[in-house]
Amino acid sequence: MKLYGIKNCDTVKKARRWLDDQGIAHEFHDFRKDGLSEALLSRWEAELGWEALINRRGTTWRKLPETVRDTMDAQSAHQVMLGNPSIIKRPVVEHNGTVRVGFNADDWARQYANG
C-alpha cells in the first residue's frame, strides 16, 4: 500500500494514524516534498477522473483565479495539479492495483482491514 499526500495535512495524519493503529504496512509519499510525476498523475486521472482529485474545499482552490476555477477542464486541471499538488484531495491510496482518494475510517475498514 502506498499513501500519497502532504505530511502536515490533518486528513493525511488521521489516515496514517489509522493505518498504524490497524497494523497495516504502508509507504508514504509526500508529493509536496517528494514531487508528483506527470505519469503518476495521469494514471490517477485515468482511474478516478480529474474531478475526483480536485479538492474544491481547500485553500489552494480558493486562491485560484475565478476564471481558472470556472473554466477548468481535464487539461487545465492536469496542469494545475502538477503545478500545485496541494490542490489534490488527500490522501490518495494505491493498493492492490486500485486507486482511491480521501479518508473515511469505516470505508477503509471495509477496504483495507484484510490486507
A tleap script that builds the chain and sets N, CA, C and O, in Angstrom:
source leaprc.protein.ff14SB
mol = sequence {
  NMET LYS LEU TYR GLY ILE LYS ASN CYS ASP
  THR VAL LYS LYS ALA ARG ARG TRP LEU ASP
  ASP GLN GLY ILE ALA HIE GLU PHE HIE ASP
  PHE ARG LYS ASP GLY LEU SER GLU ALA LEU
  LEU SER ARG TRP GLU ALA GLU LEU GLY TRP
  GLU ALA LEU ILE ASN ARG ARG GLY THR THR
  TRP ARG LYS LEU PRO GLU THR VAL ARG ASP
  THR MET ASP ALA GLN SER ALA HIE GLN VAL
  MET LEU GLY ASN PRO SER ILE ILE LYS ARG
  PRO VAL VAL GLU HIE ASN GLY THR VAL ARG
  VAL GLY PHE ASN ALA ASP ASP TRP ALA ARG
  GLN TYR ALA ASN CGLY
}
set mol.1.N position { 0.852 -1.172 0.000 }
set mol.1.CA position { 0.000 0.000 0.000 }
set mol.1.C position { 0.895 1.231 0.000 }
set mol.1.O position { 1.882 1.313 0.731 }
set mol.2.N position { 0.518 2.182 -0.843 }
set mol.2.CA position { 1.247 3.445 -0.891 }
set mol.2.C position { 0.258 4.579 -0.690 }
set mol.2.O position { -0.775 4.651 -1.355 }
set mol.3.N position { 0.592 5.457 0.235 }
set mol.3.CA position { -0.253 6.586 0.595 }
set mol.3.C position { 0.448 7.859 0.120 }
set mol.3.O position { 1.621 8.087 0.412 }
set mol.4.N position { -0.294 8.674 -0.614 }
set mol.4.CA position { 0.234 9.935 -1.135 }
set mol.4.C position { -0.507 11.088 -0.478 }
set mol.4.O position { -1.715 11.026 -0.253 }
set mol.5.N position { 0.235 12.130 -0.178 }
set mol.5.CA position { -0.401 13.299 0.401 }
set mol.5.C position { 0.633 14.313 0.813 }
set mol.5.O position { 1.720 14.388 0.240 }
set mol.6.N position { 0.281 15.091 1.816 }
set mol.6.CA position { 1.156 16.114 2.369 }
set mol.6.C position { 1.272 15.835 3.864 }
set mol.6.O position { 0.270 15.680 4.563 }
set mol.7.N position { 2.503 15.777 4.333 }
set mol.7.CA position { 2.787 15.345 5.702 }
set mol.7.C position { 1.988 16.097 6.763 }
set mol.7.O position { 1.523 15.485 7.725 }
set mol.8.N position { 1.820 17.404 6.610 }
set mol.8.CA position { 1.156 18.179 7.658 }
set mol.8.C position { -0.349 18.324 7.465 }
set mol.8.O position { -0.994 19.062 8.209 }
set mol.9.N position { -0.917 17.637 6.484 }
set mol.9.CA position { -2.367 17.656 6.254 }
set mol.9.C position { -3.062 16.848 7.362 }
set mol.9.O position { -2.687 15.706 7.628 }
set mol.10.N position { -4.066 17.442 7.999 }
set mol.10.CA position { -4.766 16.760 9.087 }
set mol.10.C position { -5.391 15.442 8.643 }
set mol.10.O position { -5.335 14.456 9.377 }
set mol.11.N position { -5.978 15.414 7.464 }
set mol.11.CA position { -6.614 14.179 6.979 }
set mol.11.C position { -5.567 13.100 6.728 }
set mol.11.O position { -5.796 11.928 7.026 }
set mol.12.N position { -4.436 13.487 6.188 }
set mol.12.CA position { -3.354 12.522 5.965 }
set mol.12.C position { -2.839 11.999 7.310 }
set mol.12.O position { -2.564 10.808 7.455 }
set mol.13.N position { -2.714 12.881 8.274 }
set mol.13.CA position { -2.283 12.450 9.606 }
set mol.13.C position { -3.256 11.422 10.178 }
set mol.13.O position { -2.831 10.401 10.719 }
set mol.14.N position { -4.552 11.682 10.064 }
set mol.14.CA position { -5.570 10.744 10.558 }
set mol.14.C position { -5.464 9.408 9.836 }
set mol.14.O position { -5.534 8.350 10.460 }
set mol.15.N position { -5.296 9.462 8.520 }
set mol.15.CA position { -5.204 8.233 7.725 }
set mol.15.C position { -3.972 7.418 8.114 }
set mol.15.O position { -4.055 6.201 8.276 }
set mol.16.N position { -2.843 8.082 8.262 }
set mol.16.CA position { -1.614 7.376 8.640 }
set mol.16.C position { -1.741 6.780 10.039 }
set mol.16.O position { -1.298 5.657 10.281 }
set mol.17.N position { -2.343 7.526 10.954 }
set mol.17.CA position { -2.549 7.028 12.322 }
set mol.17.C position { -3.464 5.805 12.283 }
set mol.17.O position { -3.206 4.819 12.973 }
set mol.18.N position { -4.537 5.863 11.477 }
set mol.18.CA position { -5.465 4.750 11.371 }
set mol.18.C position { -4.740 3.505 10.850 }
set mol.18.O position { -4.905 2.410 11.388 }
set mol.19.N position { -3.941 3.685 9.803 }
set mol.19.CA position { -3.193 2.551 9.250 }
set mol.19.C position { -2.249 1.963 10.298 }
set mol.19.O position { -2.167 0.744 10.450 }
set mol.20.N position { -1.539 2.827 11.015 }
set mol.20.CA position { -0.635 2.357 12.064 }
set mol.20.C position { -1.403 1.611 13.151 }
set mol.20.O position { -0.970 0.551 13.600 }
set mol.21.N position { -2.537 2.158 13.573 }
set mol.21.CA position { -3.351 1.524 14.611 }
set mol.21.C position { -3.867 0.156 14.182 }
set mol.21.O position { -4.042 -0.737 15.011 }
set mol.22.N position { -4.110 -0.004 12.882 }
set mol.22.CA position { -4.607 -1.275 12.353 }
set mol.22.C position { -3.470 -2.244 12.042 }
set mol.22.O position { -3.710 -3.405 11.710 }
set mol.23.N position { -2.241 -1.766 12.150 }
set mol.23.CA position { -1.084 -2.607 11.828 }
set mol.23.C position { -0.934 -2.846 10.340 }
set mol.23.O position { -0.395 -3.874 9.928 }
set mol.24.N position { -1.403 -1.915 9.530 }
set mol.24.CA position { -1.331 -2.063 8.073 }
set mol.24.C position { -0.082 -1.340 7.561 }
set mol.24.O position { 0.049 -0.122 7.682 }
set mol.25.N position { 0.820 -2.121 6.993 }
set mol.25.CA position { 2.061 -1.554 6.466 }
set mol.25.C position { 1.756 -0.671 5.267 }
set mol.25.O position { 0.918 -0.998 4.427 }
set mol.26.N position { 2.455 0.455 5.210 }
set mol.26.CA position { 2.264 1.364 4.086 }
set mol.26.C position { 3.513 2.213 3.894 }
set mol.26.O position { 4.315 2.409 4.808 }
set mol.27.N position { 3.640 2.693 2.697 }
set mol.27.CA position { 4.713 3.622 2.365 }
set mol.27.C position { 4.064 4.988 2.155 }
set mol.27.O position { 2.988 5.078 1.564 }
set mol.28.N position { 4.701 6.037 2.629 }
set mol.28.CA position { 4.159 7.382 2.481 }
set mol.28.C position { 5.004 8.193 1.506 }
set mol.28.O position { 6.233 8.204 1.577 }
set mol.29.N position { 4.312 8.869 0.596 }
set mol.29.CA position { 4.965 9.747 -0.380 }
set mol.29.C position { 4.360 11.138 -0.227 }
set mol.29.O position { 3.177 11.344 -0.498 }
set mol.30.N position { 5.178 12.084 0.206 }
set mol.30.CA position { 4.745 13.474 0.359 }
set mol.30.C position { 4.949 14.170 -0.982 }
set mol.30.O position { 6.079 14.481 -1.361 }
set mol.31.N position { 3.844 14.414 -1.705 }
set mol.31.CA position { 4.051 14.976 -3.034 }
set mol.31.C position { 4.416 16.445 -3.030 }
set mol.31.O position { 4.736 16.993 -4.085 }
set mol.32.N position { 4.379 17.088 -1.910 }
set mol.32.CA position { 4.925 18.444 -1.833 }
set mol.32.C position { 6.451 18.370 -1.739 }
set mol.32.O position { 7.160 19.143 -2.382 }
set mol.33.N position { 6.944 17.434 -0.932 }
set mol.33.CA position { 8.390 17.296 -0.736 }
set mol.33.C position { 9.041 16.385 -1.779 }
set mol.33.O position { 10.110 16.696 -2.304 }
set mol.34.N position { 8.387 15.258 -2.074 }
set mol.34.CA position { 8.980 14.249 -2.957 }
set mol.34.C position { 8.590 14.418 -4.422 }
set mol.34.O position { 9.129 13.730 -5.289 }
set mol.35.N position { 7.660 15.325 -4.707 }
set mol.35.CA position { 7.260 15.586 -6.081 }
set mol.35.C position { 6.094 14.728 -6.543 }
set mol.35.O position { 5.676 13.784 -5.874 }
set mol.36.N position { 5.594 15.088 -7.694 }
set mol.36.CA position { 4.469 14.394 -8.320 }
set mol.36.C position { 4.776 14.291 -9.803 }
set mol.36.O position { 4.886 15.308 -10.488 }
set mol.37.N position { 4.912 13.087 -10.297 }
set mol.37.CA position { 5.252 12.918 -11.709 }
set mol.37.C position { 3.999 13.017 -12.576 }
set mol.37.O position { 2.888 12.721 -12.136 }
set mol.38.N position { 4.209 13.434 -13.799 }
set mol.38.CA position { 3.102 13.534 -14.745 }
set mol.38.C position { 2.496 12.159 -15.009 }
set mol.38.O position { 1.280 12.033 -15.153 }
set mol.39.N position { 3.346 11.123 -15.073 }
set mol.39.CA position { 2.851 9.763 -15.332 }
set mol.39.C position { 1.946 9.282 -14.193 }
set mol.39.O position { 0.900 8.681 -14.435 }
set mol.40.N position { 2.355 9.548 -12.963 }
set mol.40.CA position { 1.552 9.137 -11.811 }
set mol.40.C position { 0.213 9.866 -11.809 }
set mol.40.O position { -0.835 9.247 -11.626 }
set mol.41.N position { 0.249 11.172 -12.010 }
set mol.41.CA position { -0.990 11.948 -12.046 }
set mol.41.C position { -1.900 11.465 -13.168 }
set mol.41.O position { -3.109 11.340 -12.972 }
set mol.42.N position { -1.345 11.196 -14.321 }
set mol.42.CA position { -2.148 10.710 -15.456 }
set mol.42.C position { -2.807 9.377 -15.124 }
set mol.42.O position { -3.950 9.137 -15.512 }
set mol.43.N position { -2.093 8.509 -14.410 }
set mol.43.CA position { -2.660 7.219 -14.016 }
set mol.43.C position { -3.846 7.418 -13.072 }
set mol.43.O position { -4.877 6.761 -13.215 }
set mol.44.N position { -3.695 8.325 -12.110 }
set mol.44.CA position { -4.800 8.610 -11.192 }
set mol.44.C position { -5.988 9.191 -11.934 }
set mol.44.O position { -7.130 8.813 -11.672 }
set mol.45.N position { -5.730 10.107 -12.859 }
set mol.45.CA position { -6.815 10.723 -13.627 }
set mol.45.C position { -7.543 9.679 -14.462 }
set mol.45.O position { -8.766 9.727 -14.587 }
set mol.46.N position { -6.801 8.739 -15.035 }
set mol.46.CA position { -7.423 7.698 -15.855 }
set mol.46.C position { -8.331 6.811 -15.012 }
set mol.46.O position { -9.387 6.379 -15.474 }
set mol.47.N position { -7.925 6.542 -13.788 }
set mol.47.CA position { -8.723 5.655 -12.930 }
set mol.47.C position { -9.876 6.377 -12.240 }
set mol.47.O position { -10.979 5.837 -12.152 }
set mol.48.N position { -9.631 7.596 -11.748 }
set mol.48.CA position { -10.631 8.286 -10.932 }
set mol.48.C position { -11.348 9.424 -11.644 }
set mol.48.O position { -12.461 9.790 -11.266 }
set mol.49.N position { -10.719 9.986 -12.669 }
set mol.49.CA position { -11.224 11.207 -13.287 }
set mol.49.C position { -10.655 12.415 -12.562 }
set mol.49.O position { -10.476 12.378 -11.345 }
set mol.50.N position { -10.374 13.470 -13.284 }
set mol.50.CA position { -9.745 14.642 -12.670 }
set mol.50.C position { -10.644 15.294 -11.620 }
set mol.50.O position { -10.150 15.857 -10.644 }
set mol.51.N position { -11.955 15.220 -11.816 }
set mol.51.CA position { -12.883 15.865 -10.885 }
set mol.51.C position { -12.765 15.297 -9.480 }
set mol.51.O position { -12.878 16.036 -8.502 }
set mol.52.N position { -12.540 13.999 -9.367 }
set mol.52.CA position { -12.428 13.359 -8.050 }
set mol.52.C position { -11.149 13.759 -7.325 }
set mol.52.O position { -11.070 13.667 -6.100 }
set mol.53.N position { -10.155 14.200 -8.076 }
set mol.53.CA position { -8.863 14.535 -7.486 }
set mol.53.C position { -8.777 15.976 -6.992 }
set mol.53.O position { -7.948 16.286 -6.137 }
set mol.54.N position { -9.608 16.841 -7.511 }
set mol.54.CA position { -9.541 18.257 -7.148 }
set mol.54.C position { -10.238 18.495 -5.806 }
set mol.54.O position { -11.405 18.142 -5.631 }
set mol.55.N position { -9.519 19.090 -4.874 }
set mol.55.CA position { -10.083 19.446 -3.580 }
set mol.55.C position { -10.648 20.863 -3.681 }
set mol.55.O position { -9.908 21.844 -3.598 }
set mol.56.N position { -11.930 20.955 -3.855 }
set mol.56.CA position { -12.584 22.256 -4.026 }
set mol.56.C position { -12.870 22.965 -2.701 }
set mol.56.O position { -13.399 24.076 -2.695 }
set mol.57.N position { -12.524 22.330 -1.583 }
set mol.57.CA position { -12.780 22.943 -0.279 }
set mol.57.C position { -11.516 23.533 0.346 }
set mol.57.O position { -11.580 24.151 1.409 }
set mol.58.N position { -10.384 23.347 -0.302 }
set mol.58.CA position { -9.130 23.784 0.289 }
set mol.58.C position { -8.705 25.187 -0.100 }
set mol.58.O position { -9.272 25.812 -0.996 }
set mol.59.N position { -7.699 25.654 0.598 }
set mol.59.CA position { -7.149 26.989 0.369 }
set mol.59.C position { -6.585 27.139 -1.034 }
set mol.59.O position { -6.748 28.186 -1.660 }
set mol.60.N position { -5.923 26.102 -1.535 }
set mol.60.CA position { -5.312 26.198 -2.866 }
set mol.60.C position { -6.379 26.459 -3.922 }
set mol.60.O position { -6.165 27.263 -4.829 }
set mol.61.N position { -7.520 25.793 -3.818 }
set mol.61.CA position { -8.625 26.019 -4.757 }
set mol.61.C position { -9.128 27.452 -4.660 }
set mol.61.O position { -9.323 28.120 -5.676 }
set mol.62.N position { -9.335 27.913 -3.449 }
set mol.62.CA position { -9.866 29.265 -3.253 }
set mol.62.C position { -8.907 30.341 -3.748 }
set mol.62.O position { -9.338 31.427 -4.136 }
set mol.63.N position { -7.611 30.047 -3.736 }
set mol.63.CA position { -6.622 31.021 -4.195 }
set mol.63.C position { -6.499 31.083 -5.716 }
set mol.63.O position { -5.918 32.027 -6.253 }
set mol.64.N position { -7.041 30.085 -6.411 }
set mol.64.CA position { -7.000 30.121 -7.873 }
set mol.64.C position { -7.863 31.268 -8.383 }
set mol.64.O position { -8.897 31.581 -7.793 }
set mol.65.N position { -7.439 31.896 -9.480 }
set mol.65.CA position { -8.303 32.927 -10.065 }
set mol.65.C position { -9.667 32.329 -10.441 }
set mol.65.O position { -9.760 31.177 -10.865 }
set mol.66.N position { -10.694 33.122 -10.278 }
set mol.66.CA position { -12.050 32.656 -10.571 }
set mol.66.C position { -12.168 32.146 -12.003 }
set mol.66.O position { -12.868 31.167 -12.260 }
set mol.67.N position { -11.491 32.801 -12.927 }
set mol.67.CA position { -11.555 32.364 -14.334 }
set mol.67.C position { -10.977 30.964 -14.503 }
set mol.67.O position { -11.473 30.184 -15.316 }
set mol.68.N position { -9.936 30.638 -13.746 }
set mol.68.CA position { -9.353 29.299 -13.817 }
set mol.68.C position { -10.328 28.278 -13.233 }
set mol.68.O position { -10.558 27.226 -13.828 }
set mol.69.N position { -10.898 28.588 -12.071 }
set mol.69.CA position { -11.857 27.667 -11.437 }
set mol.69.C position { -13.076 27.438 -12.330 }
set mol.69.O position { -13.536 26.307 -12.481 }
set mol.70.N position { -13.598 28.522 -12.922 }
set mol.70.CA position { -14.840 28.432 -13.700 }
set mol.70.C position { -14.661 27.722 -15.039 }
set mol.70.O position { -15.626 27.191 -15.588 }
set mol.71.N position { -13.451 27.705 -15.564 }
set mol.71.CA position { -13.235 27.119 -16.891 }
set mol.71.C position { -12.415 25.834 -16.841 }
set mol.71.O position { -11.959 25.348 -17.876 }
set mol.72.N position { -12.225 25.285 -15.649 }
set mol.72.CA position { -11.376 24.109 -15.512 }
set mol.72.C position { -11.940 22.933 -16.292 }
set mol.72.O position { -13.131 22.628 -16.237 }
set mol.73.N position { -11.044 22.288 -17.017 }
set mol.73.CA position { -11.363 21.060 -17.741 }
set mol.73.C position { -10.227 20.074 -17.483 }
set mol.73.O position { -9.319 20.366 -16.706 }
set mol.74.N position { -10.271 18.930 -18.116 }
set mol.74.CA position { -9.277 17.881 -17.848 }
set mol.74.C position { -7.850 18.378 -18.080 }
set mol.74.O position { -6.960 18.110 -17.274 }
set mol.75.N position { -7.638 19.086 -19.160 }
set mol.75.CA position { -6.286 19.545 -19.487 }
set mol.75.C position { -5.791 20.598 -18.495 }
set mol.75.O position { -4.666 20.509 -18.003 }
set mol.76.N position { -6.618 21.580 -18.205 }
set mol.76.CA position { -6.179 22.629 -17.277 }
set mol.76.C position { -6.053 22.074 -15.855 }
set mol.76.O position { -5.160 22.481 -15.111 }
set mol.77.N position { -6.931 21.155 -15.475 }
set mol.77.CA position { -6.842 20.545 -14.145 }
set mol.77.C position { -5.522 19.797 -13.995 }
set mol.77.O position { -4.879 19.863 -12.947 }
set mol.78.N position { -5.130 19.100 -15.028 }
set mol.78.CA position { -3.865 18.356 -15.017 }
set mol.78.C position { -2.702 19.306 -14.748 }
set mol.78.O position { -1.844 19.024 -13.912 }
set mol.79.N position { -2.677 20.416 -15.449 }
set mol.79.CA position { -1.599 21.391 -15.275 }
set mol.79.C position { -1.635 22.030 -13.884 }
set mol.79.O position { -0.591 22.228 -13.262 }
set mol.80.N position { -2.824 22.348 -13.405 }
set mol.80.CA position { -2.951 22.939 -12.075 }
set mol.80.C position { -2.457 21.955 -11.012 }
set mol.80.O position { -1.743 22.350 -10.090 }
set mol.81.N position { -2.832 20.677 -11.133 }
set mol.81.CA position { -2.408 19.686 -10.142 }
set mol.81.C position { -0.896 19.470 -10.172 }
set mol.81.O position { -0.273 19.312 -9.123 }
set mol.82.N position { -0.306 19.462 -11.365 }
set mol.82.CA position { 1.146 19.317 -11.444 }
set mol.82.C position { 1.859 20.507 -10.809 }
set mol.82.O position { 2.862 20.342 -10.115 }
set mol.83.N position { 1.337 21.692 -11.049 }
set mol.83.CA position { 1.953 22.899 -10.519 }
set mol.83.C position { 1.660 23.158 -9.059 }
set mol.83.O position { 2.438 23.817 -8.369 }
set mol.84.N position { 0.530 22.638 -8.583 }
set mol.84.CA position { 0.083 22.858 -7.199 }
set mol.84.C position { -0.452 21.556 -6.623 }
set mol.84.O position { -1.665 21.415 -6.463 }
set mol.85.N position { 0.419 20.601 -6.307 }
set mol.85.CA position { -0.074 19.313 -5.811 }
set mol.85.C position { -0.954 19.417 -4.571 }
set mol.85.O position { -1.718 18.499 -4.274 }
set mol.86.N position { -0.852 20.528 -3.847 }
set mol.86.CA position { -1.675 20.666 -2.644 }
set mol.86.C position { -3.154 20.828 -2.974 }
set mol.86.O position { -3.989 20.793 -2.070 }
set mol.87.N position { -3.499 21.005 -4.254 }
set mol.87.CA position { -4.915 21.089 -4.643 }
set mol.87.C position { -5.546 19.701 -4.763 }
set mol.87.O position { -6.763 19.579 -4.904 }
set mol.88.N position { -4.722 18.665 -4.709 }
set mol.88.CA position { -5.230 17.300 -4.834 }
set mol.88.C position { -5.851 16.862 -3.513 }
set mol.88.O position { -5.256 17.019 -2.447 }
set mol.89.N position { -7.055 16.312 -3.605 }
set mol.89.CA position { -7.737 15.778 -2.425 }
set mol.89.C position { -6.853 14.682 -1.832 }
set mol.89.O position { -6.248 13.892 -2.556 }
set mol.90.N position { -6.794 14.653 -0.511 }
set mol.90.CA position { -5.872 13.739 0.148 }
set mol.90.C position { -6.602 12.879 1.181 }
set mol.90.O position { -7.657 13.233 1.707 }
set mol.91.N position { -5.981 11.740 1.435 }
set mol.91.CA position { -4.849 11.122 0.761 }
set mol.91.C position { -5.282 10.379 -0.496 }
set mol.91.O position { -6.458 10.063 -0.679 }
set mol.92.N position { -4.317 10.113 -1.348 }
set mol.92.CA position { -4.527 9.219 -2.481 }
set mol.92.C position { -3.856 7.906 -2.082 }
set mol.92.O position { -2.717 7.904 -1.613 }
set mol.93.N position { -4.557 6.803 -2.267 }
set mol.93.CA position { -4.049 5.494 -1.855 }
set mol.93.C position { -4.007 4.561 -3.052 }
set mol.93.O position { -4.997 4.398 -3.765 }
set mol.94.N position { -2.860 3.958 -3.258 }
set mol.94.CA position { -2.722 2.886 -4.251 }
set mol.94.C position { -2.585 1.581 -3.476 }
set mol.94.O position { -1.717 1.435 -2.615 }
set mol.95.N position { -3.468 0.633 -3.804 }
set mol.95.CA position { -3.480 -0.640 -3.080 }
set mol.95.C position { -4.051 -1.723 -3.984 }
set mol.95.O position { -5.156 -1.585 -4.507 }
set mol.96.N position { -3.297 -2.794 -4.164 }
set mol.96.CA position { -3.746 -3.939 -4.973 }
set mol.96.C position { -4.288 -3.525 -6.337 }
set mol.96.O position { -5.315 -4.033 -6.787 }
set mol.97.N position { -3.594 -2.604 -6.984 }
set mol.97.CA position { -3.971 -2.209 -8.341 }
set mol.97.C position { -5.107 -1.207 -8.427 }
set mol.97.O position { -5.561 -0.889 -9.526 }
set mol.98.N position { -5.575 -0.707 -7.301 }
set mol.98.CA position { -6.646 0.290 -7.323 }
set mol.98.C position { -6.138 1.617 -6.766 }
set mol.98.O position { -5.129 1.675 -6.064 }
set mol.99.N position { -6.861 2.666 -7.096 }
set mol.99.CA position { -6.554 3.997 -6.590 }
set mol.99.C position { -7.820 4.541 -5.942 }
set mol.99.O position { -8.904 4.481 -6.522 }
set mol.100.N position { -7.670 5.065 -4.749 }
set mol.100.CA position { -8.791 5.688 -4.040 }
set mol.100.C position { -8.310 7.019 -3.492 }
set mol.100.O position { -7.113 7.244 -3.312 }
set mol.101.N position { -9.273 7.898 -3.231 }
set mol.101.CA position { -8.926 9.213 -2.702 }
set mol.101.C position { -9.812 9.535 -1.505 }
set mol.101.O position { -10.995 9.195 -1.481 }
set mol.102.N position { -9.215 10.201 -0.506 }
set mol.102.CA position { -9.951 10.586 0.690 }
set mol.102.C position { -9.814 9.554 1.789 }
set mol.102.O position { -9.361 8.432 1.562 }
set mol.103.N position { -10.217 9.959 2.992 }
set mol.103.CA position { -10.147 9.064 4.143 }
set mol.103.C position { -11.480 9.026 4.866 }
set mol.103.O position { -12.048 10.060 5.218 }
set mol.104.N position { -11.967 7.810 5.080 }
set mol.104.CA position { -13.129 7.557 5.903 }
set mol.104.C position { -12.850 6.235 6.625 }
set mol.104.O position { -12.724 5.191 5.985 }
set mol.105.N position { -12.755 6.281 7.943 }
set mol.105.CA position { -12.347 5.105 8.713 }
set mol.105.C position { -13.233 3.893 8.441 }
set mol.105.O position { -12.720 2.781 8.310 }
set mol.106.N position { -14.545 4.079 8.352 }
set mol.106.CA position { -15.442 2.945 8.110 }
set mol.106.C position { -15.200 2.333 6.731 }
set mol.106.O position { -15.142 1.112 6.587 }
set mol.107.N position { -15.058 3.193 5.716 }
set mol.107.CA position { -14.777 2.692 4.364 }
set mol.107.C position { -13.432 1.975 4.330 }
set mol.107.O position { -13.301 0.905 3.735 }
set mol.108.N position { -12.454 2.567 4.963 }
set mol.108.CA position { -11.130 1.948 4.976 }
set mol.108.C position { -11.147 0.613 5.700 }
set mol.108.O position { -10.448 -0.313 5.288 }
set mol.109.N position { -11.916 0.491 6.753 }
set mol.109.CA position { -12.016 -0.781 7.466 }
set mol.109.C position { -12.531 -1.867 6.536 }
set mol.109.O position { -12.044 -2.997 6.558 }
set mol.110.N position { -13.523 -1.517 5.714 }
set mol.110.CA position { -14.055 -2.491 4.751 }
set mol.110.C position { -13.049 -2.790 3.632 }
set mol.110.O position { -12.947 -3.935 3.193 }
set mol.111.N position { -12.323 -1.800 3.176 }
set mol.111.CA position { -11.415 -1.956 2.049 }
set mol.111.C position { -10.084 -2.596 2.428 }
set mol.111.O position { -9.579 -3.458 1.708 }
set mol.112.N position { -9.517 -2.177 3.554 }
set mol.112.CA position { -8.118 -2.495 3.822 }
set mol.112.C position { -7.870 -3.392 5.026 }
set mol.112.O position { -6.739 -3.840 5.220 }
set mol.113.N position { -8.859 -3.666 5.825 }
set mol.113.CA position { -8.635 -4.434 7.062 }
set mol.113.C position { -8.110 -5.830 6.797 }
set mol.113.O position { -7.418 -6.403 7.639 }
set mol.114.N position { -8.428 -6.382 5.642 }
set mol.114.CA position { -7.959 -7.744 5.326 }
set mol.114.C position { -6.699 -7.748 4.494 }
set mol.114.O position { -6.349 -8.763 3.893 }
set mol.115.N position { -6.018 -6.625 4.455 }
set mol.115.CA position { -4.749 -6.553 3.735 }
set mol.115.C position { -4.964 -6.085 2.361 }
set mol.115.O position { -4.008 -5.960 1.595 }
savepdb mol mol.pdb
quit
